[in-house]
């Protein structure tokens, strides 16, 4: 509750919108796909909520966001076309730019068939669901 949430590669915006429905104070939805942004705007309009919607590549956003903004939760659900190098770079930049609050968490969904080397991160747990692994990473 009362948290700031960042939904990167947000697609339909479902993760950020779910967080809002559970009491998140602020949600920021980032995706570079114009069709995804249109869908997010439709969903937000129907739900009559306020959200920051940004059409931009996730890595570009992370590297240029105002670093005074801190997030309690960062959801990352990159397209399955992404490779592990892109995901690691995104995670490294989130940490480098200190985008998480002190107790903030990153929740990453990624294809379970692509092994990620997350030894440089504080992985709290991994959950497997269907064709995806969910990585819970602490700040």
LODREN-90421 format. One record per atom (N, C-alpha, C, O, CB): x, y, z negated. Coordinates in steps of 0.05 Angstrom, whole numbers, plus 5000, padded with zeros to 4 digits. Glycine has a CB too. Example, Ala and Ser with C-alpha at 12.3 -4.5 7.8 and 13.67 -1.06 7.14 Angstrom:
2
526448864844/524649104844/526449344844/528549344831/522649114819/525749554858/527349794857/525850014843/526850234839/528249884886/
END
This chain:
139
501749765000/500050005000/501750255000/504050254990/498150004976/500750465012/502050725012/504850715024/506650855016/502250834984/505150545045/507750495056/507950625084/505950685097/508350195058/510450675093/511050765120/511850515136/513650365128/513250985120/510550485159/510950245175/511750325203/510550495216/508450065176/513750185214/514650215241/514249955256/515149745247/517650305242/512749965278/512249735294/513649765321/512749915338/509149685299/516049635324/517649655348/516849445368/516049225360/520649635342/516949505394/516049325415/513149245408/512449005407/517849075417/511549445403/508949395390/506749265407/504849165396/507849655380/507049265433/505149125450/502349235446/501749465454/505148825444/500549085434/497849165429/497649345404/495549475399/495948925426/499749345388/499749495363/498549335340/498149455319/498149745367/498049085344/496648925324/498048915297/496748915276/496248645334/500748895297/502148885271/501949145255/501349145231/505148815275/502349365269/502049625256/499249685247/498749785226/503049845275/497349605264/494449655257/493649475234/492049565217/492649595281/494649235233/494049065210/495249185184/493949185163/495248785214/497649295186/498849425163/497149665154/496749705130/501749525169/496149815173/494350045167/491849945153/490950075133/493650205192/490749725162/488249625150/488749525121/486949505105/487149395167/491349475115/492049375088/493149605071/494249555049/494049155090/492749855080/493450075063/495950225069/496750405054/493549985036/497250175092/499650325099/498850625102/496750685113/500850215125/500550795092/500051085093/500551185121/498851325132/501951235073/502751115133/503451205160/504450965177/505850795167/505751425158/503550965202/504550765221/505550905246/504451095256/502350555228/507850795255/509050895280/509250655298/510350455291/511851025275/508150685322/508050465342/509750545366/509250755378/505150405351/511750385373/513550455394/513550225415/513949995408/516450495383/513250305440/513450115462/514050265487/513250495490/510749945466/515650145505/516350295529/514450245553/514650365574/519150215538/512550055549/510749985571/508250165570/506850175550/509849685568/507750295592/505450485593/502750345589/501050465576/505450625620/502450105599/499949955595/499549885565/497349895555/499949695612/501749815552/501649755523/500750015508/499149995490/504349655512/501950235515/501250485502/498350555506/497050645487/503050715512/497350515530/494450575535/492750395518/490750485506/493850525565/493450135516/491849955499/491950035470/489950025456/492949665503/494350105460/494650195432/492850435427/491450445407/497550265426/492850625446/491150875442/488250795442/486650915426/491751075465/487450605459/484650515458/483950385431/481850445419/484150315481/485650215422/485250075396/485050275373/483250255356/487449875391/486850465373/486850665351/484350835353/483150905332/489350835353/483550905377/481051075380/478650925370/476951035356/480651145410/478450665376/476150505367/476150475337/473950475324/476150235380/478550455325/478750425296/478550695281/478350695256/481250275289/478750915296/478651175284/480751215262/480151305240/475851235273/483251155269/485451195250/487551375263/487451425287/486750925242/489351465247/491451645256/494051475257/494651325238/491751895238/495551505278/498151365281/499951525299/499051675316/497651075292/502551485295/504451605313/504951395335/505751175330/507151675298/504451475360/504751295383/506951415401/506851645409/502051265399/508951255406/511351355421/511951165444/512350925440/513751385402/511951275468/512751115491/515651155495/516551355505/511051185517/517250945488/520150965489/521250685485/520050515472/521251165468/523550635496/525050395491/525750385461/526450585449/527650375508/525450155449/525750125420/528550205411/528950345391/525249835411/530650115425/533350185418/533850485420/535150605403/535350035436/532750605441/532950895444/531651035420/532751235409/531750995470/529250945413/527851065390/529551045364/529951235350/525150925386/530550805359/532050755334/534550935333/535251035312/532850465332/535750975356/538251125357/537751435357/539651585353/539751055382/535251515360/534651805361/532551895341/531952135340/533651865388/531551715324/529451795305/530751975283/533051955277/528251545292/529052145273/529852315250/530652135227/528851995216/527652515242/533152135219/534051945198/533152015170/533751875151/537051925198/531652245167/530452295141/527952135137/526852105115/529852595138/526952015159/524551845158/525551565150/527251455163/522951845185/524351455130/524951185121/522451015122/520251105117/526151185092/522850765128/520550575131/520750355110/522850255104/520450455159/518350285099/518150065080/518149805095/519149605085/515650105063/516949805119/516749565135/517349635164/516249825175/514049425132/519049475177/519449505205/518849235218/520149035213/522449595212/516849235235/516148995250/517449005278/517449215291/513048965253/518648785286/519948765312/518948515325/519448285316/523048765310/517648545348/516648315363/517448365392/515748435409/513548285361/520048325398/520948385426/519948185446/519147965439/524048395427/519848275471/519048085492/520847835492/523247865485/518948215520/519847615500/521547375500/523647385522/525447215523/519847125505/523547595539/525647625559/528247745546/530347745558/524647815581/527947855522/530247965508/532147735500/531247515494/529348125482/534747795501/536547605491/537447675463/536847885452/539047575510/538947495451/539747525423/541647765419/541647895398/541147275413/543147845440/544948075438/543348325434/544048495418/546748095463/541148355449/539348595446/538148605418/537948825406/537148585467/537248375408/536048375381/538048445360/537448605342/534848095376/540448335361/542548395341/543248695342/543548815322/545048225346/543448805367/544049085369/541949255357/542549455343/544449165399/539449185361/537249335349/537349325318/537049525305/534549225359/537749085307/537949055278/540349215267/540049355247/538248755271/542649205281/544949345271/544449645271/545349785253/547349285289/543049745291/542450035292/540450115271/540650345261/541450105320/538549945265/536650015243/538150045217/537750225202/534549795241/540049855212/541649865187/543550105188/543750255168/543249605184/544850145210/546750365212/545450635208/546650815195/548150365240/543050675219/541650925216/540050945190/538651145185/539750965239/540250735173/538950735147/535950795149/534950975135/540350925128/534550655166/531750715170/529950575150/527550635148/530950625198/531050395134/529450255113/529650395087/531650515080/530349965110/527450385072/527550485044/529250285028/530050075038/524650505032/529750345003/531550174986/530549884986/532149704987/531650294958/527949844983/526849574982/525449495008/523749315008/524849554959/526149635030/524749595055/525449325067/527449195060/525549805074/523649235085/523948975098/523548995128/521949155138/521848775086/525048835142/524748805171/523448525175/524348335164/527448835187/521348525191/520048265198/520448235228/519248385244/517048255190/522048045236/522748005264/521547745274/521947535261/525847995268/520147755296/519147515309/520847465334/521247655350/516047545317/521847225337/523547165360/523246875368/522746695351/526547235354/523646815393/523446545404/525146355388/527546395386/524246545434/523946145378/525445955361/527545795377/529345675365/523445755348/527345795403/529345655420/531845825424/533845715435/528145585446/531846075416/534246245419/535346285391/534146425374/533446525433/537646165386/538846175359/540146455354/541646555370/541045955356/539346575332/540446835324/542546805302/542046655283/538147025315/544746935305/546846935284/546247185267/547047405274/549746935296/544947135245/544147355227/545847355201/544947455181/541147335220/548247255203/549947235179/550647515168/551347545144/552447085185/550647715185/551247995176/548948135164/549148375157/552448155199/546648005161/544248125151/543247975126/543947745122/542048125173/541648115110/540547995086/537947845093/535747955088/540048215065/538147605103/535747445111/534547335085/535847175071/536547225131/532147415079/530747325055/529347055059/529346885041/528747535046/528247015083/526946755090/526446745119/526346955133/524346715073/525946505129/525246455157/522846275157/522746075143/527646325173/520846345173/518446185175/518146115205/518546285222/515946335165/517345865210/516845775237/513845755242/512445635227/518345505242/513045875265/510245865273/510145825303/510945995318/508646125265/509245595312/509045535341/511745565354/513645435346/507045725354/511845735374/514345775389/516045995378/518046085391/513745825418/515346095355/516846325344/517946275316/516846115300/515046565342/520146405310/521146425283/520646705273/520946895288/524246345281/519846725248/519546985235/521747015215/522046855196/516747015222/523447225218/525647275200/524947515182/524147725192/528247335216/525147475157/524647685137/527347785127/528847635114/522747585113/528048035133/530648135128/530448375109/528948565114/532048225154/532048365088/532048585069/534048795076/536048745091/532648485041/533649035067/535449265073/538049245059/539749425063/534149515067/
END
